[in-house]
Amino acid sequence: MGRYIVKRLAASLICVVGVSLIIFIAVRLSGDVTQLLLPEDAQKEDFAKLRAELGLDKPIPVQYLIFVREAAKGNFGRSTRFTRPALELVLGRLPATLQLASMAFLIAIVFGLLSGVTSARKRGLPLDLLVRVGALIGQSMPSFWLGLMFILIVAVRFGLLPTSGRGGLSHMIMPAVTLSLFSIAAISRLTRSAMINVLGSEYIKMARLKGCSERRVVWKHALKNAAIPVVTLAGLQLAQVIGYGVIVETVFAWPGIGKLIVDAVFSRDYAVVQAGVTLLSVIYIIINIGVDLLYGVLDPQIRYE
Amino acid sequence: MAFWILKSAMNKGGRENTIFSQVRELPLAAILLLLPVLICGIFGSLFVPHNPAAVNPDLAMRPPSWMAGEGWTHVFGTDSLGRDVLSRVIAGARATIIVSFLGVVIAGAIGVLLGLVAAYFGGWFDIIIMRIVDIQMSIPGTLLALLISTSLGAGLGTVVAVIAIVFWTQYARVTRGETLSVKQRDFVVMARVLGSPAKRILRRHIFPNIIDSAMVVATLQLGVAVMLEAALSFLGLGVQPPSVAWGKMIAESRLYIATAWWLPVFPGLAIMVTVLGANLLGDWLRDRFDPKLRQV
């Protein structure tokens, strides 16, 4: 177990280095920053001076090493828009993003499992059909459109919830539900098929024979085995929640890292884009380690080697 | 594509092969949803009721005409510049189809090739390719897409490149897995013993055995690609005017959300119909060919 964790961490470290390389290349490809930073009437010497200041006159591999060294120290450069350290800006938005993402993820797990299990138990009945069709449609709606439809109906038409910004719980309901719907659908579909598989197996019949209550059979005995593929999927859905969170935050003007990144993209504030994408990817990598370790808890057959 | 659907519809043995039984085997719901989108994308310019780019300030922000009792002139209403929403929805099908189809095909070509070579030869090439896959998969797809389109600049080519780059990893993984198992089978071992060159073995013996899985992945990814394209154009990073994009239409409608519900509703429904159709088709193909791929 201990050895596995060390190996897993080493692999993740390689991922982080790879991610930093991808981000570095992407930002380098996006053009000359000095053109953006200096006024139009700047002289050649000004450009040269700024390039030397930013380290842009060095060879590309050296620039990358400097980028990594500085990033490891938490220095992603300064935001050109806010003239503050980029990482500080991004970290300032972290609580809002974590709040929205974890809320959405929680909703997705709870409702995905509930609807999937119910659907499997009522297989072939109208309720099952309803859940399945609902899940299919839920997986086919783009999140930004769904968000706008919520705003249109819930906020504009009936005035029930605020349309945007961050405040109390009422501000969070619409963005969180929007963000979770795709994952609810995905988790629900997989849970249903996994549960149907498990419910047909011998040990479930055995549990019923020895007189377990139906609730205990379904939610304890069956779900524990059906949950293994669902955990894998939930880990993947986290990428959805983090990735599409960027767009949902934009739709609802939720002041998280996603909105910060999108705004930074349009004002060409590359330091902030770098810092934001790096931080979100690192969070995603860390959570995936957690998911891997969770398998062992759920399935004692899995040995970490 | 159509060929694959027909082929797999006919593949189901055990029943008499009349035309009717074959039609019954087709994924009718998926076809009903996707066919209109395809027709709009290919022939849309022949039957749009109005010029999708024609600006007409006098007719701005009209609600759908049947609701106002004005007959069928602007069935989906008009936008803030007086452009006909129905015509724009029809015109938007083209960009969506071109971008997502091209993107998925290019991703497939890259992923299948790298997956094949990595699995067949193994060694350091395999390690490097699979490392790159792992690394890329640790950046959430949408973020990677955002990053790439920022650095390449918005436009049709960029969106195609984004889809190709974000999606190739899935093919590489699936192809690699399949190739590893096909590689062990007798006919491949025999071919190798008989001295067939690697290129020939890959092309004649292995490729035909893994292409079904790759097709299933492609179809399942089509819906995701449409969704990603829409998201990018919603953020203003998709195809640029005069091309019409559904995501962009929805983005433009945000200003008028309180007064003009028809502006976001119809392009959104168009995206939904396309994605739903692609997903249904993908599910159907997967159940036919490769139930193993259930979690992809």
Chai-1 contact restraints between the chains, C-beta under 6 A:
chainA,res_idxA,chainB,res_idxB,connection_type,confidence,min_distance_angstrom,max_distance_angstrom,comment,restraint_id
A,C15,B,I135,contact,1.0,0.0,6.0,A-B,restraint_1
A,C15,B,S138,contact,1.0,0.0,6.0,A-B,restraint_2
A,G18,B,I135,contact,1.0,0.0,6.0,A-B,restraint_3
A,V19,B,I139,contact,1.0,0.0,6.0,A-B,restraint_4
A,A26,B,L147,contact,1.0,0.0,6.0,A-B,restraint_5
A,A26,B,S151,contact,1.0,0.0,6.0,A-B,restraint_6
A,L29,B,S151,contact,1.0,0.0,6.0,A-B,restraint_7
A,S30,B,T150,contact,1.0,0.0,6.0,A-B,restraint_8
A,S30,B,S151,contact,1.0,0.0,6.0,A-B,restraint_9
A,S140,B,M272,contact,1.0,0.0,6.0,A-B,restraint_10
A,S140,B,V275,contact,1.0,0.0,6.0,A-B,restraint_11
A,S140,B,L276,contact,1.0,0.0,6.0,A-B,restraint_12
A,S140,B,N279,contact,1.0,0.0,6.0,A-B,restraint_13
A,M141,B,M272,contact,1.0,0.0,6.0,A-B,restraint_14
A,P142,B,M227,contact,1.0,0.0,6.0,A-B,restraint_15
A,P142,B,A230,contact,1.0,0.0,6.0,A-B,restraint_16
A,P142,B,I271,contact,1.0,0.0,6.0,A-B,restraint_17
A,F144,B,F234,contact,1.0,0.0,6.0,A-B,restraint_18
A,W145,B,I250,contact,1.0,0.0,6.0,A-B,restraint_19
A,W145,B,G268,contact,1.0,0.0,6.0,A-B,restraint_20
A,L148,B,P264,contact,1.0,0.0,6.0,A-B,restraint_21
A,L152,B,I257,contact,1.0,0.0,6.0,A-B,restraint_22
A,L152,B,W261,contact,1.0,0.0,6.0,A-B,restraint_23
A,V156,B,A258,contact,1.0,0.0,6.0,A-B,restraint_24
A,A239,B,P140,contact,1.0,0.0,6.0,A-B,restraint_25
A,I242,B,P140,contact,1.0,0.0,6.0,A-B,restraint_26
A,G243,B,P140,contact,1.0,0.0,6.0,A-B,restraint_27
A,G243,B,G141,contact,1.0,0.0,6.0,A-B,restraint_28
A,G243,B,T142,contact,1.0,0.0,6.0,A-B,restraint_29
A,G243,B,L143,contact,1.0,0.0,6.0,A-B,restraint_30
A,Y244,B,T142,contact,1.0,0.0,6.0,A-B,restraint_31
A,V246,B,T142,contact,1.0,0.0,6.0,A-B,restraint_32
A,I247,B,A231,contact,1.0,0.0,6.0,A-B,restraint_33
A,V265,B,T150,contact,1.0,0.0,6.0,A-B,restraint_34
A,V277,B,L143,contact,1.0,0.0,6.0,A-B,restraint_35
A,V277,B,L147,contact,1.0,0.0,6.0,A-B,restraint_36
A,S281,B,S138,contact,1.0,0.0,6.0,A-B,restraint_37
A,S281,B,I139,contact,1.0,0.0,6.0,A-B,restraint_38
A,Y284,B,P140,contact,1.0,0.0,6.0,A-B,restraint_39
A,I285,B,S138,contact,1.0,0.0,6.0,A-B,restraint_40
